[in-house]
Amino acid sequence: MRQNFKLFAAFFVFGTLFWGCNRAEKNEVNVYTHRHYEADQQLFDAFAEKTGIKVNVVSASADELIQKLELEGASSPADVLITVDAGRLHRAKAKDLLQTVSSEELEKNIPAKFREPEGYWFGLTYRARVLAYSKERVNPEDLSTYEALTEPQWKGKILTRSSENIYNQSLLASIIAAHGEQGAEDWAAGLLANMGRDPKGSDRDQIKGVASGEGDIAIVNTYYIGLMLHDSNEEERKAGEKVGVFFPNQNDRGTHINVSGAGVTKHAPNRENAIKLLEFLSQQEAQKVLAEINFEYPVNPTVSMSELLQNWGSFKSDEINLSVLGERNNDAVVIFDRVGWK
């Protein structure tokens, strides 16, 4: 048994050394992605056709991909990490899994607030976290801010996801940035007191909950509503049709937004190809696909929104650099735990 183990260990060390000696850049790029949308694969195919660089994709949850990168270390074949939410991108940076990138094209195509200041990650699309309200039971003129959702008139009427969800963690991080930790804790406790049921499910489930009468207002990301309105499932479409979209905090700091984004991994064997892919995804052609198919907001300011998003109207967004959401993530988690938000 010991002899077999020594033989296995020798092969492992030899394999690691062999891989390390053969990490010269190839005509490919290896992508670890948390996103699972048809639009993304369409873009990877378009990039391969345009450049001749093959895109190899590994899909899993963000936490699984980050753990995979940690375990693989310097031997990782990954060149690009794509995930949703600035909080997760910050987590990857904090674990030293990404490297800085300097690209004039990325800086030209992506406004500063959508990219990490040192170039560790770049936003590819953004979404707003809005109030999806019942068209039957809520007058939108009664809505105003995230903070106002804690008022007595909304008791038993608010639906949202659990505190473990990164979207809610980032929303609370933005409230910490705006009001400090005590103000954010007061808000979290007040919202919890107004919930129509225990927080659970996805953003789609919150919208369905409003449609079925479990609550009157759901806190959700905009693109979920767009996807439901265009779903092949009639139940999904009908639920989407029953809610209106309201952008909170238009008279002060603006509506909370977040990104899907990407970074070049620390040990990327195909670094130049990775940068080329990020640059391609920031260009008009790719941004238009993401806007039209996935109902996300393009980060490239020269690209128009989809017709649906245009129908919802323009809105003022919170202007804080999104890296702050990751930096305040731990504080948000602690506050959620302290107030008992499950």
N, C-alpha and C positions, 0 to 999 in steps of 0.2 A: 504493500500500500504506500509506504514511504517513498519507494523507488518511483512509483507511478506519479506521485505528487511532485517529486523533483523533476521528472520528465515534463509534466504539465507546466510547472513553473518556468522551466527553461524555454519551452515553446512560447509561453506568454511573454517573457522578456524579449526573446528573439523577435516575436511578432511586433511588439511595441517599438523596438529599435528599427525594424524593417519599415514599419509605417512611418516612423519619424524621419527616415532617410528618403522617403518617397512622397513627400508632401509638396513637391513642386506643383505650381499652378497648372491645372488641367483645363480643358475646354468645357467646364461644367461649373455649376454652383449648387451647393447643398443647403436647402432651406428647411429649418425647423419652424413649423407654423402652428399656432393655436387657432387660426382662422380656418373656416371650413365652408367657404362660399364658392359657388360656381364661378363667380366673377374672378376670383383669384387664380384658379386653374386656367381660365381663359387668358389671363394676362401672362402667366408663366409660359404658356404655349406661344403667345405672340412675341415674348422676349426671345425665346429660343429660335423662332423663325427669323426674327430681325437680326440677331447677333450671331447665331450658330452656337450659342452657349446652352448646353443642356441643363435644365432645372430639375434636380432631384428633390423630392418633397417627403418630409417626415411629418406627420400630423399627430398631435396629442394635445392634452390640456396644457395650459401655461405652466402649471406647477410641475407636471411630469417632464416637460421639455427643459425647464430650468434645472431640475434634479438630474436629468440625463446629461446636460452640459457639465454639471459639477462632477459627476462620476467619470465622465470621459476625459476631463481635464485637457492637457495639451494634445492628447491623441484624438480629440473630437474631429469628426469629418465636417461638422456644421460650419457654414460660412455666414449664414444670416438667421437671426431669430426674429420672427414676426409674432406679435401678440396684441391683445386688446387691453387698453387701459394703461395710463401713464404710471399707475402704481406698480404694475407688473414689470414694466420696462425699468423703473427705478430699482426694483428688487434684483433684476438681472445685473444692472450696473453695480449695485451695492455688493453683490457676490463676486464681483470682478470677472464677469462672464462676457463683457463687451469691450470693444476698443474704440478709441476716438477716430472719427473720420472727418477730413477736411475736403469739401467739394463745393466749388463755386456754383455748380448746377443745383445741388441740393439747397444751398443757401438762397439761391435765386428763386427756386420753385416753392420753397416751404418757409412761410413766415416764422420769425424767431420764436413766437409763443408756442409753435407746434414742434419745436425741436429742443433737445437737451442742450444747454448752453455750451458745453464743451464738445459736442458732436458724438456723444455716446449712442443716441438714438434719434430717429426722425419720425414724425407723424406722417401717416399716409392718407388717412381720412379722419374726420371728426364727427362726433354725434353730440346732440344736446340731450340732457336729462330733464325731461319735461313733465308736465302734469297732463295725464290722459284722463279727461273728465267725462262723466256720463252726459250725453247730449240731452237726455230726457230729464235728468234730476238736478243738474248744476247749471247755473247761469254764469258764463265765463266772466261777467262783470264783477262777480263776487270773489274772483281769484286775483291774487296779486304776487305774493312771494312764497318762497319755501318756508320762511319764518312764520308766515300767517297760517300755515297748515296746523299749527299748534293751538289755534284759537278754538273756543268751545263749540262754535257752530259746526266744526268738522269732526266732533267726537263720534267714533264708531264708523267713520266714513273713509279712512285712508287705508290703502293697500300698498304694500311694498315687499321687497325681498328681504332675506335674512341679513344679519350684520356680517356674515361670512362672505357675502358677495362683494367683490372688489369695486363694482360700480357704486354701491352705497358707501363703501369706505372712502372712495375718492370724493363723493359728494360731501361727506362729513368733513373730510380734509379741507375742502374749499370753504366750508363754514367756519372751521377753525381759523383759516387764514383771514376770514372776514371779521370774525367776532371774538377770537380768542378761545381758549379751551373751555372756560366756564360758560361762555355764551353758546358754544357748540354742545356742551353737555346739557344745558337747559333745553336746547332745541330737540336733541335726541330724546330726552325724557318726555317732552311735551308731545312729540310726534308719536312715540310709543303709546302714550295714553289715549291717542285719538285713532288708533288702528282698529279696523273692522274685524280683524282676525289676526292670529299669530302670523308673523312674517314667514313666507314660504314660497317656493316655486320660482319660476323664471319671470322675466318681464312679460312674456306672452301670457303667463298665468295671471298676472296682475290685471292685464287688459281684459281677459276673459272674466275675471272676478267682477270688474266694473260692469261688463255687459250683462252678467247674470244677476247683479244686484247685491253682491257681497259687500261692496263698497261703492263710493261715488267718485273717488279720485285715486289714480295710481301714479306712482313715480316710476317713469320708464325712459329708456333710450328711444330716440325718434325712429331709428331704422327698423325697430321691431314692428312699429305700427305700419310702416311702408310695406314690409315683408308680409304682414298678415293681410293687408288690403289686396295684395297680389298673389295670395296663396291659392293653390289648386283645391284646397280643402274649404268647402262652403262654410263650415262652422268657424274657421279662422277668419274668413273674410267678413262674415256677419258680425263677429265680435269687434273686429277692427272698425267697422262702419258705425258702431254705436258710441265711439268715443271721439271727442274733440281734442285738439292739441293746444295747450297753453304754455307759453314761454314765461317762466317766472322772473321776477326782479328786473323788469325792464326800466324801472324808474330809479334804480340804484346801480349795483355792481354788474348786473347782467346774468343771464342764464348760465348755469354750470355746463361746461362742455368737457369732453374727453376724447382721446384718440385711439385709433389702431395705429401701431407704429412698428418700426423695425430697427435693428442695430446689427452691425457687423460683429461677429463673435470674436473673442479675444485671440483664439488660435486658428482663425480662418485659414485653411490651406489655399483657398482661391479668393484672396482678399480683393484683388482688382475686379474680378467678376462680380463679387458681392456688391461692390460700390456701383458698378454698372447697372446691376439689377435695381438697387435703390433709386438711382437716378432715373431709370426707365419708369419706375412706379410713380415718380413725382411729376412726370411729363404729362402734357395735355391728353394724349391718347389714352394712357392708362387711367388717369384721373376721371376722365369722362365715363369710362366703363364702370368704375367703382360708384360714381354718382348715379348712373342710370340704372344699373342692375341691382345694386345693393342698397339704394336709398340712403347712402351716406353723404355727408358734406365733403366736397373735395378740399384738401388743404391748399392746393394750388389756386391762387386767387384769380387766375385767368380763365378758369373752367366754371361753367354755369352749373347750378344745381339741377336736379331732376325736376320735371314738371310738378310732381307731387309736392316736393319740398318748396318749390316756388309758390304753390297754392297756399301753403301754410304761412307764407310771408317771411320777410326778413326779420331778424331779431338781434338784439344787443347781447353779446356773449361776455362772460367773465374774462377779463384780460390778464389774469395772473398766468405766469409761465407754468405750464402743466407739470414741470418737474417738481413743483411745490407739492403736488398731490401725492407723489411718492414719498417725499421727505416727511410729510405729516401723516403717513399711513399708520404707523405704529400708534401715534396719539389717538387717531380715530378708532382703532381697534380697542384700545384701553377704555375709551369713553363708552363705546357700545357695550362693552362688558360691564362697566360700572352701572349703567342705567338698566341693564337687564334686557337689552334688545337681543333676542335670540339669533 
